[in-house]
């Protein structure tokens, strides 16, 4: 699954918010990897979150890429690992739930920064 959002605000504040909110949303969730890349004024903050899915009996990942220039951000979220089948995807309930958790965290950040 793949979703994108356009936001304004601090990329560092968004990354910190996601780290707290996504990990708090599941007992098995963790930040597996984080990185930052820069070119000139552009910054790319990367996060990979992982959690266990009881419905699929497997681990899932949620990758978040935050491209920031000034206070403008483009955010891409991608989930992976939620299928049981060999040749096609089935039982993607865990992926869908992880994506919904990530989107809710992004939208919560957007609402909070719009009020300030």
Residue pairs with C-beta under 8 A, 6 or more apart in sequence:
1 78
1 79
1 92
1 95
1 96
1 99
2 76
2 77
2 78
3 76
3 77
3 99
3 102
3 103
4 74
4 75
4 76
4 77
5 74
5 75
5 77
5 103
5 106
5 107
5 110
6 72
6 73
6 74
6 75
7 14
7 72
7 73
7 75
7 106
7 109
7 110
7 113
8 71
8 72
8 73
8 113
9 71
9 73
9 109
9 110
9 113
10 71
10 113
11 43
11 45
11 66
11 68
11 73
12 45
13 109
13 113
14 45
14 66
14 73
14 75
14 106
14 109
15 34
15 45
15 47
15 66
17 105
17 108
17 109
17 112
18 47
18 49
18 64
18 102
18 105
18 106
18 109
19 31
19 34
19 47
21 101
21 104
21 105
21 108
22 29
22 49
22 62
22 101
22 102
22 105
23 29
23 30
23 31
23 49
25 101
25 105
26 51
26 52
26 101
28 51
28 52
29 49
29 50
29 51
30 49
30 50
30 51
31 47
31 48
31 49
32 48
32 49
32 50
32 61
33 46
33 47
33 48
34 45
34 46
34 47
34 48
35 45
35 46
36 43
36 44
36 45
36 46
37 43
37 44
37 46
38 44
41 69
41 70
42 67
42 68
42 69
43 66
43 67
43 68
43 69
44 65
44 66
44 67
44 68
45 65
45 66
45 68
46 63
46 64
46 65
46 66
47 63
47 64
47 66
48 61
48 62
48 63
48 64
49 61
49 62
49 63
49 64
49 98
49 102
50 59
50 60
50 61
50 62
51 59
51 60
51 62
51 98
52 58
52 59
52 60
53 59
53 60
53 82
53 93
53 94
53 95
53 97
53 98
54 94
55 91
55 93
55 94
56 82
56 83
56 84
56 91
56 93
56 94
57 84
58 81
58 82
58 84
58 94
59 81
60 79
60 80
60 81
60 82
60 94
60 95
60 98
61 79
61 80
61 81
62 77
62 78
62 79
62 98
62 99
62 101
62 102
63 77
63 78
63 79
63 80
64 75
64 76
64 77
64 102
65 75
65 76
66 73
66 74
66 75
67 73
67 74
67 75
67 76
75 106
77 99
77 102
77 103
77 106
79 95
79 96
79 98
79 99
79 102
80 95
81 94
81 95
82 89
82 91
82 92
82 93
82 94
82 95
82 96
82 98
83 89
83 90
83 91
83 92
83 95
84 90
84 91
85 91
